[in-house]
Amino acid sequence: MKVAGFDWDEGNLEKCQKHGVSIEEIEAVFSGMPSVLLNQNHDSDEVRYHAVGQGLTGRYIFVVFTERKLDKVMLIRPISARFMHRKEISNYVRQKKA
């Protein structure tokens, strides 16, 4: 199923912007080619994923998200987001090249 957009509300807006990452930056991660992995450390009925990609300014961003189906369309619901640290970026780039 194709993702049709994003599911934003007061709760996830506040949490995602807590680390200084704008909505536009988060959505830009998904418009590129992010690396997406299943979050296997989360204890919940909800399936969560990690995405790593670049935002509008080229900075690397780490996003935790889930998928929500609303009115027969699939939406991405970001849960939290933050800019990655230099060491994390180095590790990510090295692993991606391997």
N, C-alpha and C positions, 0 to 999 in steps of 0.2 A: 504494500500500500504506500502510495506517495504521501509525503508530509506536505500539508497544505498551509502551515503557518505555525504560530506560537500561541501558547496559552499563558497569558499574563494576568495577574491580579495583584492586589495590594501585598499579599504575603510573599510571593516569590519576587516581586519587583524590589521590595525593600531588602530582602536577603541577598539578591544578586548584586545590587548596587552598593552593598555594605563595603565592598573591597575596591570601590572606585571604578568598576566596570560598567559602562553604559549599556542600555538596552540595544542600541545600534551596534555596539562592539560584539555583544553576545550573538545577535542574529547574524552578523557578518561571519562569525566562525562557521556557522552552518551553511552559509552560501558558498563557502570555499570547499575544500576537500579535507575535513577534519578526520583525525584518527579517532575512532569510536571503539570503546571496550565496555563489556558488561561489568558492572560494579558487583563483584562477587562477595564483598565484605559487608553488604548492607542487609540487615535483618528486617525485612518488611514483606508484605504481600505484593508491594509495588516493585516492578522491575526497574532498576536504575542503571544508567550508563554514565561513563566518563567520555568527554570529548575534548580533544586538544586541537587547536588550530589558531590561525592568526585572525585578528580583528582588523578593523579599518585602518588602523595606524601601523599595522604590521607586527604589533606586539603579540606574543603567544599568550593564549588564554586557556585556562582549564575550566570546563563547565561540567557540572553534574546535572543530569536531566532525566526525565522519564517521558514516555509517550502517552498521550491521552487521545482517546477516540471520542469526538463530539460531533453529533449530527452526521455520522458516517464519513467524517474526515479525520485524518490523523494529524495531531498537533504535537509540537515539541513543547514540553513544559520545563523550562530551566528551573533548577532548584537552588543552585548556588554557582557562583563564578568568581574567579580571581585571576589576576595576572600571574604568570609563572615566573619563578626566580631563575636567575642566570644558570645555576647548576642543573635545574630541572630541564631547561631548554637544551643545554649541552647534551644531557642524557637522552632526551627525546630525539634530537637531530642525529645523534650517533646510532641509536637503535633503528631509526627510520632508514638510514643508509645501509645497515647490515642486512 
